[in-house]
Amino acid sequence: MIKAVITSLTLSLLIIATPGGAHNDATNASARATTETMLTANSLSMLSFAEKKLAFEEHVQEVYDKADLKKAGLSYSVFERAYRGYHNFRQQKLAATDKTVMTVVDFTKPSNQKRMWIIDLGSRKVLYNTLVAHGRNTGNVQAEKFSNEPNSNMSSMGFYITDKTYFGKHGLSLRLSGMDEKYNSKAMERAIVLHGADYVSEYFVKQYGRLGRSLGCPSVPREISGDVIELIKNNTVLYIHSGDKQYTSDYLDTTRAVESYAMESGLLEMGV
């Protein structure tokens, strides 16, 4: 919607700004392109926040539908929260601008279900939908308790930015930087990383009715861990949803997310 609004505004302004109207064949193509770029940028400021917010909401629904996330088992409400955070991180230049992948984990689902999604927001595709383990003291089949404290052996909820890789006792692993002060800020101190594990598999589920549990790390099946880590490393957004109604985050700010989306849409309209 926002692209349609911007395009309409731009064309209207071009007709006014171009001598002789929109059909003046003598208009220099280069000058016209420059004028269009300037007017497109200006048209963003002509939209009210309510219009931008509506466009953002329609965009989120469009991405959700085109990626077929409902069929993949990811609820709209969890996706919307994660995507809002994604735009907040981009607005604050904390997430990579050359990658459009976002990872979502929904720990309200039991561990015997696939509850991690890696989504390419650019192509509107689910790249991975896989099993992921929670911490030993977080719960048995269901994740029930969360902590930010060292030696708790619990998972931590909230937003993370992926960091660098390293080789440890689990092989290739990915450091995670917890971005929510009250909920996961000690992730680096606790060595909470994404890694592969043999206890995260369909075979383990068939044997025990659940996955094995980590010391707090979001562990994934070993056979895909290398590819997953390479895909999401270096400053991409990871959101771990817990269902805790008390959870709050600076990165769920709607206003910043809407303005970030509006600006990026304007840049796309200009062909940047």
Secondary structure by P-SEA (a helix, b strand, c coil): caaaaaaaaaaaaaaaacccccccccccaaaaaaaaaaaaaaaaaaccaaaaaaaaaaaaaaaaaaaccccccccaaaaaaaaaaaaaaaaaccccccccbbbbbbcccccccccbbbbcccccccccbbbbbbcccccccccccccccccccbbbbbbbbbbbbbbccccbbbbbbbcccccccccccccbbbbbbccccaaaaaaccbbbbcccccccccccaaaaaaacccbbbbbbbccccccccccccaaaaaaaaaaaaaaaaacc
